Amino acid sequence: MSKYVLVKGRPADNKGRLEKEIRVYDLLDSLHMEYWRTDHPDAHANTMEACREIDEVLEATVCKNLFLTNRQHTKFYLLMMPGDKVFKTKELSGQIGSSRLSFGSPQEMEEMLDCTPGSSSIMGLMNDKQNRVQLLVDRDVLKGEFVGCHPCINTSSLKLRTSEVFGIFLEAVHHEMTEVTLVGEI
């Protein structure tokens, strides 16, 4: 029996919640998107066992969200890939025509997505008003009915319909996705 509980919709009150988390719920509600939430300790500090329990409660494709940049720090990417896939920079570089990819800095992530390391999420695109971040999505993420992500903080996780995230949500935040194929090899 898991100690994590999945509840439909936003928290009953905003007490102890960061403004950026509340903005995510406000946007999802305004778009009439159905979502479920589970609260948990800081996911960055969680053990693998705790992370597996959270994944089991969500019953969704839980993603790694990697904030990447080119060598010059002039192009930025948010890569969504299944959490169990291995990321190989070389494999992605060729598909997007950008060599020498590395992780963007925590400062760049916070400036563009209003997320900190360990909490990066597609939800952060709502804060990228200048469309500086290009969304890259591994094709396997799109196969499931539900996708899991953080609401810009890593003490809650959301379960959303994949079709709504990559349809209604992306349209509302004026972003498009580029589908990529990662196999974790090379």
N, C-alpha and C positions, 0 to 999 in steps of 0.2 A: 504494500500500500504506500503510495507516494505521499510525501508531506506537502507537495505542491498542489494547488487547486486551480482549475481553469474556470474563470468566471466570464460571463458575457458582458462586454462593454467596458466602460470607463470605471474608475474607482468611485465609490459612493461619495467621497469628499476629497478635496485637494490637499488636505493636511499632510505635510511632509513630502510633497511632490514638487519637483522642479518645474519652473514655468515652461521649459522646452518640452517636457513630457506632457503637460496639460495641453499645449498647443497641438501636439499630435492627436490627442483624443478629440479636441475641438474640430480639427480638420476632418478626421475620419467620420465624426458624427455629422458634420455639415455636408459631407459627400454621401451620407446614408449608407456607409459601408458597414457590413457586419464584421465584428471582430471579437476575439476572446483574449483574455489577459491572465497571466499568472505572475505573481510577485515572488521574488526570491532574493537571497543575499547577492551582493556584487558578483556578477557572473565571471568577472576577471579573476576573482579570488576563489571561485568554486573549484572543487575537486572534479575530476572526470566523472566520478559516480554521480555527483549532484547535477552536472550538466546532462548526463544521460537521463536522469529522472525528469528534468525539465523538458527534454526532448520528448520523452514518453507521454508526458501530460499534454504537450502541444499537439501531438500527432500531425505534424506538418514537416515539410522540407525545411530543416533548420540550416541556415546559411552562414558561411564565413563571409564577412563583408570586409574587403581589403581596400584601403584608401591608398591609391598608387599615383605616381607622378613620373614624368619623363626626367631625364637628367637635368634639363634646364629649369625645371619647375615651372613650365609654361602650360603644360597640359596635365589635367588631373582626371582620375578615373575612380569610380567606385565599382569594384568587382564583386558580384554576388555569385557564389558557387556553393555546392553542397558541402556541408561541414566535414564530411568524411573523405573528400577529395584532396589530393596533394597539389599544392600550387607550385607550378614551375614557370618562372618568369619568361624563359625562352619560348615556351609554348604559346604564351599570350602575345608576346611582342610581335611575332610575325603576323598574327591575325589582325592586329590593329595598326600595324605600320609604325610602331614606336619602339625603338631599341632602348636598352638600358633603363628599364623600369625599376623603380625602387618605391619604398613606402614614403608617402607624404609625411610631413612633420605633424606632430600633434597640434601645433599652432595653426598650420594650414587647414587641418581637418576641422578644428574648432571654428575658424574664421568662415569656412565655406559651408559646413554642414551642421554646425553647433552641436557636434558630438566630440567625445574624447576617446582615446584609444580604449578598445574593449566595448564600446557602445556604438560604433559606426553602424549605420543602417540605411536602407533605402528611404526610411522616413526622414532622414536628414536632408534629402533633396528638396523638401519643402522650404528649407532655409537658404538654398542656393538660388537666390533670385536672379543672379547674373548668368546662370547656366554655365558656370566654369567647370563643373564636374560632369563627365560623361559616364553614363551608366552602362556597364558591361555585365551581361547576364549569361552564365553558363546554361546551355540548352537543357541540362538535366533539372535545373531549378524550375523550369516551365512545365515539366511533366506532371508534377503533383497537383492535387486539388487545392492544397493549402501550403502557404509559406509562413515561416516563423521569422520574426525579427524583433529588434529592440525599439522602443518608442524614444529613441535618442538618449536613453540612459540604460545602464546594464543591471538594474535591479528589478526590471519587469521584462517580460517577453510577450509578444503578441502572436496570435494565429489569425491570418487573414486569407481570404480566397485569392488564389494566384491570379485568376482572371481579373479580379477587381484591382489588385495592386498594379498589374501591368497594363491595365486599361484605365479605369476611373481615376486612380491615384496619380499615375504618371501624367495623364492629360491635365489634371487639376494643378500640378506643380510645374507644368510646361517643360517636361523632360521626355526624351525618347530613350529607348534602350538599343544597344547593339548586342545581338546574340553572338556568343562565342562558344567554341567547342573545346573543352579541356578534358584530357584523359589522365593527366597527372604523370605523364611520361616525358621522355626526351632528355 
